[in-house]
């Protein structure tokens, strides 16, 4: 987050803080700055990248949850098959009871733990760049009476296109810069 201060806020920082910002910006993750992707997509518009930053993590989250659901379903099927195969005909009190399958319970718990760790690590890694990208939509600079987007001066700020993407970025600010820290705080308590 600190590494994105210089690109999001138009403030003259003192030299010590500016040095700290430039050092922290080394850890920023930008999807479209990788050489391979910039060769494949040489003319990616700022607003297309904004859509990718907004919807990309949501898509990854859905895929990881789908993998989790499939894994849970497979473990549950194995448990049910094993329960049917190993269930005694009758318990001591005359009722039919389930046979615990501790190794499958441990397997399911481990799988659940790995999925949760993966999601949390991904959110932690993408938080700074997502926050900076969502907030940068609101940073405009006036030049000769026309307001331009500081992140990409090819776009004017007071157009219908910018206003549409401002709404998307506003939702993104609620989800990413505010939502991720709130979620981490809730998980801690």
N, C-alpha and C positions, 0 to 999 in steps of 0.2 A: 504494500500500500504506500509506504514511504517513497518507493522508487517512482511512483506515478504522480507525486505532488507537482513536479516540474511541468509535466504535460497537461495536467488537469487545471491547476491554479495559475493564474497570471499574476504572480507575486514576485517581487525582487527579494530573494532570500540572501542572508549574509553568506559569506564565502564558506564558512565551516559547515553550515547546514546544506549548502549547495553541493559540497563535496560528499556529504553523507548521503544525499539524495542520489547523486550519480553512482555511488558505490552500491546503494540498494537497488538501483534500476537494473543492475546486472542480473538480478534474480527474477525480473519480470518475464512472463511467458507470453509471447505473442504468436498466435497461430499462423498468421500470414507473413511473418518475417523470416520463416525458415526458407533457405535457398531453394529447396525442392518445390515447395508450394508456390513460391513467388515465380518460379519458372513455369509451372503448370497454369497458374492463374496470374498472368502478368498485369492485368488491368482490373483488379478487384476494387470495386467502389467502396467507399467508406461505409455506406449504409448496408451494402451486402455483407461486409465483414461484421457490422453491428448485429445483423440478423443471425449470422453464424455464431457469434459470441453469445447471443441471447438464447437461441434454440439448441445449440450444440450440447451444453451441459444437461439440459432437460432431456434430450434424446439419449445421452449416455446414461443418465440416471434411470430412464425407463428400460434400457437394455440390461443394465446391471440388475434391476429388480426382476426383469423377466428371467434372467439366468438364475437368480435366487429362487423364484417361484418354481421353475423347472427342477432345480436341484432338490428343493423341499418336497416336491411331488414324487420324485424318484425315490428319495429316502423313505417317504411315507408309504409308498407302494411296497418297498422291500420290507418295511416293518410289518405291514398288514399280511404279506405273504408268509413271513416267518411266524407271525402270531398264529395264523391258521395251521401252519405245518407243525408247530411245536406246542399248540394249546392242548392241555390235558382234557380228556373227555369229561372229567368231573373233578372238582376240587374236594377237599376234605369235608367241607360243610355241605356238599351236594350241589353247589352252584358251579357254573363254568366260568372261569376267570382268565384274564389275559396274562400272557407270559411276558415279563419285561424283556426288552431287547436293549441292554445298556450300550453295546458297541454302536448300534445305529443311532441311539440318542446322542452319544458323544460325537459321532460323525456329523449329524445334523447340526449340533451346537458349534462344532469347528467350522463347518461350512458357513453357517450364519455369521460367525465371528469374522471370517475372512471377507465376506461380502460387506459387512459393516465397516471394517477397516479400510477396504478398498474405496468405498464411497467417501468416507471421511478424509482419506488422504487426497483423493481427487479434488474434493471441495477445497481443502487447504491449499493445494497447489494452484488452482485456477482462480481463487478468490481475488488476489491483487489485480490481475489483468482484466478480469470481468468487471471489477469495481471501477477501474480506471476507464475502461471502454464505455461503460454505462454513464459515468459522470461527465465524460468528455463531450458528450452531445450537447450539454448545457453551457459549455465554455465557448463564448463568441467574442470576437474582437471587432471593433468598428474601425474601418479603414475608408476614409473619404466619404463618410455618410452611409456606408453599406456595412452591415454586420456579417462577418464571415466566421465559419467554424474554425477554431484554432487547430484542431486535429487534422483537418483537411481543408485548406483555403479554397479549394475548388467549389465548395458548397456555401451558399448564402444561408444565413440563419433564419430569416423571417419568411421562408417559402413554405408552401403547403407540404412539400416532401419533408423538410426539416421538422415541421410541426408533427407530422404523422410519426416520424421516428423518435421525436421527443416523448410521445406517449409510450412507445415501446420501451424507450430507455427509462422512463419513469417507473414502469412496472419492473424493469430490470434492476433499478436501484432498490426497490422494495424487496425483491427476491435475493439479490446477491450482496450488495454492501450492507444491508440491514438484516436480511433473512439468514444468511450463513452464520454471522456471529450470534444471533439470537438462538439459532438451532444448536450451535456448539455450547452456548451457555445452558440451554435446557438439558442437553445431554450430560453436562457435568453435575447437575443437581437432581 
